[in-house]
Amino acid sequence: MSRILLHVCCAPCSTASVERLQEQGYEVVLFFSNSNIHPEEEYLRRLSQARRLAGIMHLELVEDEYDHGAWLTRVRGLEDEPERGRRCLKCFEHSLGRTAQAMKRLGLQGFTTTLSVSRHKSSPDLFAVGRFFEGFVEIDFKKRDGFARSIELSRQLDLYRQGYCGCEFSAR
Ligand code: SF4
């Protein structure tokens, strides 16, 4: 069984993604890297749900450091872009780049991301960014009703589901 690092955007999106990866025979290691989230209280709330899910599913969870300042630097000049615009591409680059680094540090061969579950994210855009990083595995988790399955599992597990993507510009 090959091990894969799964970038976790939030616990609800991870539910169906983990299920799909396990169906495909992967051993999943979770990686929570979300410096895009603002404010920090919201970041901690989503992190606590990821920890809960890791416990329920008996999975290892690796936690990245939270550095919203570095993320703001990355998206500087793109603050007024709409959701699904150029700011989001930079945001993907930030989180996927950190996941690629973590994959190497942990001695794993591949990584992917839960971001493709969401109906609000363009999978082709996500994959175009992911291809810049060695080890990126393209999996479109929204296929085969992945998004609906993530909602169903989140309800069953009583997971907190956020009302906005994550950054202050998406909350606006
Ligand atoms: S809207 Fe979401 S994907 Fe886009 S920049 Fe903000 S947090 Fe990142």
Residues whose N, C-alpha, C, O or C-beta is under 5 A from the ligand:
A	BS01	SF4	N36 E83 R87 C88 C91 C165 G166 C167 S170
